[in-house]
Amino acid sequence: MKKIIAIAAIALIWSCKKEEKTPSIAETMKTYTIGQMMDNEAIGGGSFSPDKSKLLISSNRSGIYNMYTIPSTGGEMVPVTQSDSSSVYSISYFPKDERMLFRMDNNGDEIFHIFVMETDGTHKDLTPEEGARSLFYQWSQDRASFFYGSNKRDKRFMDLYEMDLGTMEPKLVYQNEDGYDVSAISPDKKFVSLSKSINTNDSDLFLYNLETKELTKINETQSGNSGQDFSHDGSAFYYTTDDGSEFAYLMKYKMEDGSHEKAMARDWDIVGSYFTHNGTYQVTYINEDAKSTIEVMEVATGKNIDLPTVENMEITSVSFSDDETMMRFYAGGSFTPSNLYVYNLETKEQTKLTDVLNPEIQAQDLVKAEVIRFKSFDGLEIPAIYYKPHQASTENPVPALVWVHGGPGGQSTQNFSAFIQYLVNHGYAVLAVNNRGSSGYGKSFYQMDDLNHGDKDLKDCVEGKNWLAQQPGIDGEKIGIIGGSYGGYMTMAALTYAPEEFDVGVNLFGVTNWIRTLKSIPPWWESFKDALYKELGDPYSADSVRLKQISPLFHTDKVTKPLIVLQGSQDPRVLQAESDEIVAGVRKNGAPVEYVLFEDEGHGFVKKENQITAYSKILEFLDVYLKGEGEEGTPIKDGNL
């Protein structure tokens, strides 16, 4: 009898243990400071050294981007540069020795110069002309030179130069008098691919013979065309086009007879394609529902090779060594920053080189994005990316933000954002709306906001807010709007033209006066200035009436909701005056306005110290004016931080 009772007691205890509920993430998660979240390291690049023993990368671990090397077998990163002001971005190892190329501007002014780092640690500016902008294009096939663009002759146009690696002296290859953009140079250096924007949706594509000076138009109809690469033997030129299709596909143009052949098509835009150095592989990128899908085809067989896999991660970028035996790749996702790996194509061995997630952060605390779609005011389906906080529930509804990407014509993607994760970690849901006019969803969708900015695209954002308000766990009475650049414009448009829809606005370097912005675009935008005018309006024509109507600066009397504005004074695209004046205008209404200005930033904030300041100020603002916590403080005065 005692034995039976004992067994029954044990069974009861076991039953109780089985019924014990496993704690949810919301119950165990930590709340992180912006300093902790920004200590997730950002890595970029990955050029193999000639002997493949190292890779050259960029990292912001020092607080700004600097250049580092890392062993391809794994090991510690070694700093190559130690800049404490302007960010340094690696370009490549030299093909046959361990010299390095890198680029750098002046605190975000986008006037980049190309530098060489010698093996003794000294460096030299290869493009020293003051005020001139230079961009690396590609190495020559024989690896004895590289091609780059520079506007030193005429600030409006990028001429094509070839830099000899022996003499380090440049030679003008193509003088650009007509505002073309360069996309590729043939292996025999005979042809250069040029494009000319017609509008933001369409562009003409040409091949220019550098020997005969003959210009051959490649596309046969008005369509969106983009040059990609020449085949290894130079017999064919590949380009993407949306001719007769909603989405861009890959075309092959045969150099011998000028015939066209469709090379590849998918259900989404093919956004890039190139051949590896010896032509063994063709690498193609597809923009599949706001994330990158990569296909690597073995040219000889026409079959795709199997790419390495990383559990729960997406491969976001690949690059090959010159001998094509090694591949470096990045793998990550919306819920984790991307790490760098090396993959041996012969042995199939893969090596993880970095671990960029701050060890103080529990990986399960980060939120994986969900792609959703909602119907807009006119029935149009709008795609969006949804981040729901772990702590959100019916019992604990959270405030939310509609996030608007830059552009016009940009796209929010399923990539990791430390800022978004910081907001979500602190209890704010985020819906990144890809409103009409966004890229990636077909050319008809892309064209829907032409000459209609601040109207139907704004209504899409309002409908995004309405979708959020209906979701379980969301406080529908506490929804704000946030965006940078064009998204900053949309924030201000929302507060001026739909002043009761959103409870707060966060404007990061947003356009507020379209007439001034379109008149003051950087001179190197000359090649697509006309296309920009066709989409937005010509500020020198009768369009200026409509541009004034859609410019929030002239309607600040409508703003009644709290606003925070952030700006970099070196910004060449959206001038500081845009933010200065919108802040002054809104303050006249007595609405709460905060202003954060950085003297050493351009269009976007790249220095960790400034990012920490900016994002913490935004959270403080949201906690007071959206979440309703704490006390309303004195607005930050115009000035520097």
C-alpha positions as CSV (number, residue, x, y, z in Angstrom):
1,M,0.0,0.0,0.0
2,K,2.8,2.4,0.9
3,K,4.5,1.6,-2.3
4,I,1.4,2.4,-4.3
5,I,1.0,5.7,-2.5
6,A,4.7,6.6,-3.2
7,I,4.3,5.8,-6.9
8,A,1.1,7.9,-7.0
9,A,3.0,10.8,-5.3
10,I,5.8,10.6,-7.8
11,A,3.4,10.6,-10.7
12,L,1.6,13.7,-9.3
13,I,4.9,15.5,-8.9
14,W,5.9,14.6,-12.5
15,S,2.5,15.7,-13.8
16,C,2.9,19.1,-12.1
17,K,6.4,19.5,-13.6
18,K,5.1,18.7,-17.0
19,E,2.4,21.4,-16.6
20,E,5.0,24.0,-15.7
21,K,5.0,26.6,-18.4
22,T,8.2,27.3,-20.3
23,P,8.8,31.1,-19.9
24,S,8.1,33.1,-23.0
25,I,10.8,35.3,-24.6
26,A,8.8,38.3,-23.3
27,E,9.3,37.0,-19.8
28,T,13.1,36.3,-20.2
29,M,14.2,39.0,-22.7
30,K,16.5,41.8,-21.8
31,T,16.1,45.5,-22.7
32,Y,19.2,46.9,-24.3
33,T,20.8,50.3,-24.4
34,I,21.5,51.9,-27.7
35,G,25.2,51.5,-26.9
36,Q,24.8,47.8,-26.6
37,M,22.7,47.6,-29.8
38,M,25.2,49.6,-31.8
39,D,28.0,47.4,-30.5
40,N,26.8,44.9,-33.1
41,E,29.7,45.2,-35.5
42,A,29.0,46.1,-39.2
43,I,31.3,44.4,-41.7
44,G,31.6,45.0,-45.4
45,G,33.7,44.0,-48.4
46,G,35.9,41.0,-48.5
47,S,38.7,41.0,-51.2
48,F,41.1,38.0,-51.2
49,S,44.8,38.7,-51.0
50,P,46.7,37.3,-54.0
51,D,47.7,34.2,-52.0
52,K,44.2,33.9,-50.5
53,S,45.6,33.9,-47.0
54,K,43.7,37.0,-45.9
55,L,40.7,39.1,-46.8
56,L,40.4,42.9,-46.9
57,I,37.3,44.3,-45.2
58,S,35.7,47.4,-43.7
59,S,34.4,47.4,-40.1
60,N,32.9,50.0,-37.8
61,R,34.3,48.4,-34.6
62,S,36.4,51.5,-33.9
63,G,33.3,53.8,-34.0
64,I,33.7,54.7,-37.6
65,Y,34.5,52.5,-40.6
66,N,38.2,51.6,-41.0
67,M,40.0,49.0,-43.1
68,Y,41.1,45.6,-41.6
69,T,42.5,42.3,-42.7
70,I,41.4,39.0,-41.4
71,P,42.9,35.5,-42.0
72,S,40.9,33.4,-44.4
73,T,41.3,30.4,-42.1
74,G,39.9,32.4,-39.1
75,G,41.6,34.6,-36.5
76,E,41.8,38.1,-35.3
77,M,41.1,41.2,-37.4
78,V,44.2,43.4,-37.9
79,P,43.6,47.2,-38.4
80,V,45.1,48.7,-41.5
81,T,43.8,52.2,-41.0
82,Q,42.9,54.0,-37.8
83,S,41.0,57.1,-38.9
84,D,39.0,58.9,-36.2
85,S,37.2,61.3,-38.4
86,S,36.2,60.3,-41.9
87,S,35.2,56.7,-42.6
88,V,37.6,54.5,-44.6
89,Y,36.0,51.9,-47.0
90,S,38.1,49.1,-48.4
91,I,38.0,48.5,-52.2
92,S,40.3,45.7,-52.9
93,Y,43.7,44.1,-52.6
94,F,45.9,44.6,-55.7
95,P,45.6,41.5,-57.8
96,K,49.3,40.5,-57.7
97,D,50.7,42.1,-54.6
98,E,49.5,43.2,-51.1
99,R,48.9,46.8,-51.8
100,M,45.4,47.9,-51.1
101,L,42.9,50.4,-52.6
102,F,40.4,52.2,-50.4
103,R,38.1,55.2,-50.7
104,M,37.3,58.1,-48.3
105,D,35.3,61.3,-48.4
106,N,35.2,64.2,-45.9
107,N,32.7,63.5,-43.1
108,G,29.9,62.4,-45.4
109,D,30.2,65.0,-48.2
110,E,30.2,62.1,-50.8
111,I,33.2,63.6,-52.6
112,F,35.2,60.3,-52.6
113,H,38.9,60.0,-53.4
114,I,40.7,56.7,-54.2
115,F,43.8,55.9,-52.1
116,V,46.5,53.3,-52.3
117,M,47.9,51.7,-49.2
118,E,51.5,50.7,-49.8
119,T,52.9,47.5,-48.2
120,D,55.1,49.7,-45.9
121,G,51.9,51.3,-44.4
122,T,52.2,54.6,-46.2
123,H,49.3,55.8,-48.3
124,K,48.7,58.1,-51.2
125,D,45.7,59.9,-52.7
126,L,45.6,58.7,-56.3
127,T,42.8,61.2,-57.2
128,P,43.9,64.4,-55.3
129,E,42.1,67.0,-57.3
130,E,40.2,69.2,-54.9
131,G,36.5,69.0,-55.1
132,A,36.6,66.1,-57.6
133,R,34.7,62.9,-56.9
134,S,36.2,59.6,-58.0
135,L,34.6,56.1,-58.0
136,F,36.3,52.7,-58.6
137,Y,34.7,50.7,-61.4
138,Q,36.7,47.5,-62.0
139,W,40.0,45.8,-62.5
140,S,41.2,45.2,-66.0
141,Q,41.1,41.6,-67.2
142,D,44.9,41.4,-67.4
143,R,45.1,42.8,-63.9
144,A,47.6,45.4,-64.9
145,S,45.3,48.4,-64.3
146,F,42.0,49.5,-63.0
147,F,39.2,51.7,-64.3
148,Y,37.6,54.5,-62.4
149,G,35.3,57.5,-62.9
150,S,36.2,61.1,-62.1
151,N,34.4,64.5,-62.6
152,K,37.7,66.5,-62.3
153,R,37.3,67.9,-65.8
154,D,33.6,68.8,-65.5
155,K,31.8,68.5,-62.1
156,R,28.6,67.4,-63.9
157,F,30.1,64.3,-65.7
158,M,32.1,61.3,-64.7
159,D,34.8,60.6,-67.3
160,L,36.4,57.2,-67.6
161,Y,40.1,56.8,-66.6
162,E,42.5,53.8,-66.6
163,M,45.1,53.7,-63.8
164,D,48.3,51.8,-64.7
165,L,49.5,49.8,-61.7
166,G,53.1,50.1,-62.7
167,T,53.3,53.9,-63.1
168,M,50.2,54.8,-61.0
169,E,49.4,57.4,-63.7
170,P,45.9,57.8,-65.0
171,K,44.9,57.9,-68.7
172,L,41.7,59.4,-69.9
173,V,39.8,56.6,-71.8
174,Y,36.4,58.1,-72.4
175,Q,35.5,61.8,-72.2
176,N,31.9,62.0,-71.1
177,E,30.2,65.0,-72.7
178,D,26.6,63.7,-72.8
179,G,25.9,62.6,-69.2
180,Y,26.2,58.9,-69.7
181,D,26.7,56.4,-66.8
182,V,29.4,53.8,-67.2
183,S,28.5,50.2,-66.2
184,A,31.2,47.8,-67.6
185,I,34.3,47.6,-69.7
186,S,35.0,44.7,-72.0
187,P,37.9,42.3,-71.3
188,D,39.8,43.5,-74.4
189,K,39.2,47.1,-73.3
190,K,37.6,47.8,-76.7
191,F,34.0,48.5,-75.5
192,V,32.4,50.4,-72.7
193,S,28.8,50.0,-71.7
194,L,27.0,53.3,-71.3
195,S,23.5,54.2,-70.1
196,K,21.3,57.3,-70.3
197,S,18.3,57.9,-68.0
198,I,15.1,58.9,-69.8
199,N,13.1,59.0,-66.6
200,T,13.4,57.2,-63.3
201,N,11.8,54.1,-64.9
202,D,13.4,54.0,-68.3
203,S,17.0,54.3,-69.6
204,D,18.7,53.7,-72.9
205,L,21.7,51.4,-73.1
206,F,24.7,51.7,-75.5
207,L,27.9,50.1,-76.4
208,Y,30.7,52.5,-77.2
209,N,33.7,51.4,-79.3
210,L,36.7,53.1,-77.9
211,E,38.7,52.5,-81.1
212,T,36.2,53.5,-83.7
213,K,34.2,56.0,-81.5
214,E,31.0,54.3,-82.7
215,L,28.0,54.3,-80.4
216,T,25.5,51.4,-80.7
217,K,22.1,51.5,-79.0
218,I,21.3,48.1,-77.5
219,N,17.6,48.4,-76.4
220,E,15.0,48.5,-79.2
221,T,12.1,50.0,-77.2
222,Q,11.7,52.5,-74.3
223,S,12.3,50.4,-71.2
224,G,14.4,50.1,-68.1
225,N,17.8,48.8,-69.1
226,S,21.0,48.3,-67.1
227,G,24.4,47.0,-68.3
228,Q,25.8,44.1,-66.3
229,D,28.9,42.4,-67.7
230,F,30.7,41.0,-70.7
231,S,31.4,37.3,-71.1
232,H,34.9,36.2,-70.3
233,D,35.8,35.8,-74.0
234,G,34.1,39.2,-74.9
235,S,31.7,37.6,-77.4
236,A,28.6,38.7,-75.5
237,F,27.3,41.5,-73.4
238,Y,24.7,40.9,-70.7
239,Y,22.2,43.4,-69.5
240,T,18.9,43.5,-67.6
241,T,15.7,44.9,-69.1
242,D,12.0,45.1,-68.3
243,D,11.0,45.4,-72.0
244,G,7.6,43.9,-72.2
245,S,7.6,42.7,-68.6
246,E,6.8,43.9,-65.2
247,F,10.1,42.6,-63.8
248,A,13.7,43.0,-65.1
249,Y,15.2,39.9,-66.7
250,L,18.7,39.1,-68.1
251,M,19.4,39.5,-71.8
252,K,22.4,38.4,-73.8
253,Y,23.6,40.6,-76.7
254,K,25.9,38.9,-79.1
255,M,28.7,41.2,-80.2
256,E,29.3,39.5,-83.6
257,D,25.8,40.0,-85.1
258,G,24.0,42.2,-82.7
259,S,21.3,39.6,-81.9
260,H,19.5,39.4,-78.6
261,E,18.7,36.4,-76.5
262,K,16.9,36.1,-73.2
263,A,19.3,34.5,-70.8
264,M,17.4,34.3,-67.5
265,A,14.0,35.4,-66.1
266,R,12.5,35.0,-62.7
267,D,9.2,36.1,-61.0
268,W,11.0,39.1,-59.5
269,D,13.6,41.6,-60.6
270,I,17.0,40.4,-61.6
271,V,19.1,43.3,-60.1
272,G,22.6,42.2,-61.0
273,S,24.7,39.7,-62.8
274,Y,28.5,39.3,-63.3
275,F,31.1,36.7,-64.3
276,T,34.0,35.6,-62.1
277,H,37.5,36.4,-63.3
278,N,38.1,33.4,-65.4
279,G,34.5,33.1,-66.5
280,T,33.8,29.8,-64.7
281,Y,30.8,31.2,-62.9
282,Q,28.0,33.7,-63.5
283,V,26.7,35.2,-60.3
284,T,23.1,36.6,-60.4
285,Y,21.2,38.5,-57.7
286,I,17.3,38.5,-57.6
287,N,15.3,40.9,-55.4
288,E,12.8,38.4,-54.1
289,D,10.1,40.0,-52.0
290,A,12.5,42.5,-50.4
291,K,15.4,40.1,-49.8
292,S,18.3,39.0,-52.0
293,T,18.4,35.6,-53.6
294,I,21.7,34.6,-55.2
295,E,22.2,32.0,-58.0
296,V,25.7,30.9,-59.0
297,M,25.7,29.2,-62.4
298,E,28.6,27.1,-63.7
299,V,28.9,28.5,-67.2
300,A,30.2,25.3,-68.9
301,T,27.2,23.3,-67.8
302,G,24.5,26.0,-67.4
303,K,23.6,24.5,-64.0
304,N,23.6,26.3,-60.7
305,I,26.0,25.1,-58.0
306,D,24.9,24.4,-54.5
307,L,25.7,27.3,-52.2
308,P,26.7,26.7,-48.6
309,T,24.0,26.8,-46.0
310,V,23.9,28.5,-42.6
311,E,21.0,27.6,-40.3
312,N,18.2,30.2,-40.2
313,M,20.3,32.6,-42.3
314,E,20.1,34.0,-45.8
315,I,23.2,34.4,-47.9
316,T,23.2,38.1,-48.8
317,S,26.4,38.6,-50.8
318,V,29.2,36.5,-52.5
319,S,32.6,37.1,-54.1
320,F,35.3,34.9,-55.5
321,S,39.0,34.7,-55.5
322,D,40.7,35.3,-58.8
323,D,41.5,31.6,-59.3
324,E,37.8,30.8,-58.4
325,T,38.7,28.2,-55.8
326,M,37.5,30.2,-52.9
327,M,34.3,32.2,-52.2
328,R,33.6,34.6,-49.4
329,F,30.0,35.2,-48.5
330,Y,27.8,37.0,-45.9
331,A,24.9,35.4,-44.1
332,G,22.4,37.1,-41.9
333,G,18.8,38.1,-41.7
334,S,16.4,40.7,-40.4
335,F,17.0,39.4,-36.9
336,T,20.8,39.2,-36.9
337,P,23.7,41.2,-38.4
338,S,25.5,39.4,-41.3
339,N,28.7,37.5,-40.6
340,L,31.5,36.8,-43.0
341,Y,32.3,33.3,-44.1
342,V,34.8,31.7,-46.5
343,Y,33.9,28.6,-48.6
344,N,36.3,26.3,-50.4
345,L,34.6,25.3,-53.6
346,E,36.9,22.3,-54.0
347,T,36.7,20.8,-50.5
348,K,33.2,22.3,-49.7
349,E,34.6,23.4,-46.3
350,Q,33.2,26.6,-44.9
351,T,34.8,28.8,-42.2
352,K,33.0,31.5,-40.2
353,L,35.4,34.4,-39.8
354,T,33.4,36.9,-37.7
355,D,30.9,37.0,-34.9
356,V,29.4,40.4,-35.1
357,L,26.5,40.1,-32.7
358,N,27.3,41.9,-29.4
359,P,27.8,39.0,-26.8
360,E,25.8,41.0,-24.4
361,I,22.7,40.5,-26.6
362,Q,20.7,37.3,-26.4
363,A,20.0,36.3,-30.0
364,Q,16.4,35.2,-29.2
365,D,15.6,38.7,-28.0
366,L,15.8,40.1,-31.5
367,V,12.7,40.0,-33.7
368,K,12.4,38.4,-37.1
369,A,10.6,40.5,-39.7
370,E,7.4,39.2,-41.3
371,V,6.4,40.2,-44.8
372,I,2.7,41.2,-44.8
373,R,0.4,42.9,-47.3
374,F,-2.6,45.2,-46.8
375,K,-5.2,46.8,-49.1
376,S,-4.8,50.6,-49.5
377,F,-7.6,53.2,-49.9
378,D,-8.2,52.2,-53.6
379,G,-7.8,48.4,-53.2
380,L,-4.2,48.3,-54.3
381,E,-2.2,45.7,-52.4
382,I,0.8,47.2,-50.5
383,P,3.7,45.1,-49.3
384,A,5.3,45.9,-45.9
385,I,7.7,44.4,-43.4
386,Y,6.4,44.0,-39.9
387,Y,8.4,43.9,-36.7
388,K,6.3,43.0,-33.7
389,P,7.8,43.2,-30.2
390,H,8.0,40.1,-28.1
391,Q,6.3,41.9,-25.3
392,A,3.3,42.9,-27.4
393,S,0.0,41.2,-26.4
394,T,-3.7,41.8,-26.1
395,E,-3.1,42.5,-22.4
396,N,-0.1,44.7,-23.1
397,P,-0.7,46.6,-26.3
398,V,2.3,48.6,-27.6
399,P,2.7,51.8,-29.6
400,A,3.8,51.5,-33.2
401,L,5.6,53.4,-36.0
402,V,5.0,53.4,-39.7
403,W,8.6,53.4,-41.2
404,V,9.0,55.0,-44.7
405,H,12.1,54.3,-46.8
406,G,14.2,56.8,-48.8
407,G,13.9,57.4,-52.5
408,P,11.6,58.2,-54.1
409,G,11.8,54.7,-55.5
410,G,13.6,53.0,-52.7
411,Q,12.6,49.9,-50.8
412,S,12.6,48.6,-47.3
413,T,14.2,45.2,-47.3
414,Q,14.5,42.2,-44.9
415,N,18.0,43.2,-43.7
416,F,19.2,43.8,-40.2
417,S,18.7,47.2,-38.7
418,A,20.2,47.9,-35.3
419,F,18.0,51.0,-35.0
420,I,14.7,49.1,-35.8
421,Q,15.7,46.3,-33.4
422,Y,16.4,48.9,-30.7
423,L,13.0,50.4,-31.1
424,V,11.3,47.0,-31.2
425,N,13.3,45.9,-28.1
426,H,11.9,48.9,-26.3
427,G,8.3,48.1,-27.1
428,Y,7.6,49.8,-30.4
429,A,6.1,47.8,-33.3
430,V,7.5,48.9,-36.7
431,L,5.7,48.5,-40.0
432,A,8.1,49.3,-42.9
433,V,5.7,50.2,-45.7
434,N,6.7,49.8,-49.3
435,N,4.2,52.3,-50.6
436,R,3.4,52.7,-54.3
437,G,6.4,54.0,-56.1
438,S,8.7,51.6,-54.3
439,S,11.1,49.4,-56.3
440,G,11.0,45.6,-56.4
441,Y,7.3,45.0,-57.1
442,G,7.1,45.6,-60.9
443,K,7.5,48.7,-63.0
444,S,3.8,49.5,-62.9
445,F,3.9,49.7,-59.1
446,Y,7.1,51.7,-59.3
447,Q,5.6,54.3,-61.6
448,M,2.5,54.9,-59.5
449,D,3.8,57.9,-57.6
450,D,5.2,59.8,-60.5
451,L,4.2,63.5,-60.2
452,N,1.9,62.4,-57.3
453,H,4.3,62.5,-54.3
454,G,2.8,63.3,-51.0
455,D,-0.6,62.1,-52.1
456,K,-1.4,58.5,-52.9
457,D,1.9,57.3,-51.5
458,L,1.1,59.1,-48.3
459,K,-2.4,57.5,-48.3
460,D,-0.7,54.1,-48.5
461,C,1.2,55.0,-45.3
462,V,-2.0,56.1,-43.6
463,E,-3.6,52.7,-44.5
464,G,-0.5,51.1,-43.1
465,K,-1.3,52.9,-39.9
466,N,-4.9,51.6,-40.1
467,W,-3.6,48.1,-40.6
468,L,-1.4,48.4,-37.5
469,A,-4.3,49.7,-35.4
470,Q,-6.2,46.5,-36.1
471,Q,-3.5,44.1,-35.1
472,P,-3.6,42.3,-31.7
473,G,-1.1,43.7,-29.3
474,I,-1.0,47.2,-30.9
475,D,-2.3,50.3,-29.3
476,G,-4.2,51.9,-32.1
477,E,-4.2,55.3,-30.4
478,K,-0.4,55.6,-30.3
479,I,1.0,55.3,-33.8
480,G,3.7,57.6,-35.2
481,I,5.5,57.9,-38.5
482,I,9.3,57.9,-39.1
483,G,11.6,58.1,-42.2
484,G,14.8,59.3,-43.6
485,S,15.5,61.3,-46.8
486,Y,12.4,60.8,-48.9
487,G,10.9,59.0,-45.9
488,G,11.7,62.2,-43.9
489,Y,9.7,64.1,-46.5
490,M,6.8,61.6,-46.1
491,T,7.0,62.2,-42.3
492,M,6.6,65.9,-42.8
493,A,3.9,65.4,-45.5
494,A,1.9,63.3,-43.0
495,L,2.2,66.0,-40.3
496,T,1.1,68.8,-42.7
497,Y,-1.4,67.2,-45.1
498,A,-2.8,64.5,-42.8
499,P,-2.2,66.3,-39.4
500,E,-4.6,64.1,-37.4
501,E,-3.5,60.7,-38.7
502,F,-0.2,60.2,-36.8
503,D,0.6,61.1,-33.2
504,V,4.2,62.0,-33.7
505,G,6.7,62.4,-36.5
506,V,10.4,61.5,-36.7
507,N,12.1,63.3,-39.7
508,L,15.7,62.2,-40.5
509,F,17.2,64.6,-43.0
510,G,14.0,64.8,-45.0
511,V,13.2,67.1,-47.9
512,T,10.8,69.9,-47.0
513,N,11.2,72.3,-49.9
514,W,11.2,70.5,-53.2
515,I,12.0,73.6,-55.2
516,R,15.2,74.3,-53.4
517,T,16.2,70.6,-53.2
518,L,15.7,70.0,-56.9
519,K,17.7,73.2,-57.8
520,S,20.5,72.3,-55.5
521,I,21.2,68.7,-56.3
522,P,24.9,67.7,-56.4
523,P,26.5,68.5,-59.8
524,W,27.5,64.8,-60.3
525,W,23.7,64.0,-60.4
526,E,23.6,65.7,-63.8
527,S,23.3,62.4,-65.7
528,F,19.9,61.7,-64.2
529,K,18.7,65.2,-63.3
530,D,16.3,65.3,-66.2
531,A,14.9,61.9,-65.2
532,L,14.4,63.2,-61.7
533,Y,12.6,66.3,-63.0
534,K,10.3,64.1,-65.0
535,E,9.3,62.1,-61.9
536,L,9.1,64.9,-59.4
537,G,8.7,68.0,-61.5
538,D,10.9,70.7,-63.0
539,P,11.5,73.5,-60.5
540,Y,12.3,75.9,-63.3
541,S,8.9,75.4,-65.0
542,A,5.2,75.6,-64.2
543,D,5.8,72.5,-62.1
544,S,7.1,74.8,-59.4
545,V,3.5,75.6,-58.5
546,R,2.8,72.0,-57.7
547,L,6.2,71.5,-56.0
548,K,5.4,74.3,-53.7
549,Q,2.1,72.8,-52.9
550,I,3.6,69.5,-51.9
551,S,6.5,71.1,-49.9
552,P,5.8,70.9,-46.2
553,L,7.9,74.0,-45.5
554,F,5.1,76.2,-46.9
555,H,2.4,74.6,-44.8
556,T,4.0,74.4,-41.3
557,D,0.9,76.1,-39.8
558,K,-0.8,72.7,-40.2
559,V,1.6,70.9,-37.9
560,T,0.3,70.3,-34.4
561,K,1.8,67.0,-33.4
562,P,5.2,66.5,-31.7
563,L,8.2,66.4,-34.1
564,I,11.9,65.5,-33.9
565,V,14.3,66.4,-36.7
566,L,17.8,65.1,-37.3
567,Q,20.3,66.4,-39.8
568,G,23.9,66.2,-40.9
569,S,25.4,69.5,-41.8
570,Q,27.7,68.0,-44.5
571,D,24.7,66.5,-46.4
572,P,25.0,67.3,-50.1
573,R,21.6,65.9,-51.0
574,V,19.2,67.4,-48.4
575,L,20.8,70.7,-47.3
576,Q,20.9,71.7,-43.6
577,A,18.6,74.7,-44.5
578,E,15.8,72.2,-45.1
579,S,15.8,71.1,-41.5
580,D,16.7,74.5,-40.0
581,E,13.7,76.1,-41.7
582,I,11.1,73.3,-41.0
583,V,12.1,73.4,-37.3
584,A,11.7,77.2,-37.1
585,G,8.4,77.0,-39.0
586,V,6.8,74.4,-36.8
587,R,8.0,76.0,-33.6
588,K,5.9,79.1,-34.4
589,N,2.8,76.8,-33.9
590,G,3.9,76.0,-30.4
591,A,4.1,72.3,-31.2
592,P,6.9,70.3,-29.4
593,V,9.9,70.3,-31.7
594,E,13.3,68.8,-31.0
595,Y,16.3,69.3,-33.3
596,V,19.5,67.2,-33.4
597,L,22.3,68.5,-35.7
598,F,25.6,66.8,-36.4
599,E,28.5,68.9,-37.9
600,D,30.4,65.8,-39.0
601,E,27.8,63.8,-40.8
602,G,26.3,63.8,-44.3
603,H,23.2,62.0,-45.8
604,G,22.8,59.4,-43.1
605,F,24.8,59.0,-39.9
606,V,27.8,56.6,-40.0
607,K,29.7,57.3,-36.9
608,K,28.7,55.1,-33.9
609,E,28.9,58.0,-31.4
610,N,26.5,60.0,-33.5
611,Q,24.2,57.0,-34.2
612,I,24.0,56.4,-30.4
613,T,23.2,60.1,-29.8
614,A,20.6,60.2,-32.6
615,Y,18.8,57.0,-31.8
616,S,18.8,57.5,-28.1
617,K,17.3,61.0,-28.6
618,I,14.6,59.5,-30.9
619,L,13.7,56.9,-28.2
620,E,13.6,59.5,-25.5
621,F,11.3,61.6,-27.7
622,L,9.0,58.6,-28.5
623,D,8.8,57.5,-24.8
624,V,7.6,61.0,-23.9
625,Y,5.3,61.9,-26.8
626,L,4.1,58.6,-28.1
627,K,4.4,56.1,-25.2
628,G,3.5,58.8,-22.7
629,E,6.2,57.9,-20.2
630,G,8.3,60.5,-18.3
631,E,7.9,64.2,-18.4
632,E,7.9,66.5,-21.4
633,G,11.3,68.1,-21.4
634,T,12.6,71.3,-23.0
635,P,13.1,70.9,-26.7
636,I,16.7,70.6,-27.9
637,K,17.7,74.0,-29.3
638,D,19.2,74.4,-32.7
639,G,22.8,73.5,-32.4
640,N,25.4,70.8,-32.5
641,L,25.6,67.5,-30.7
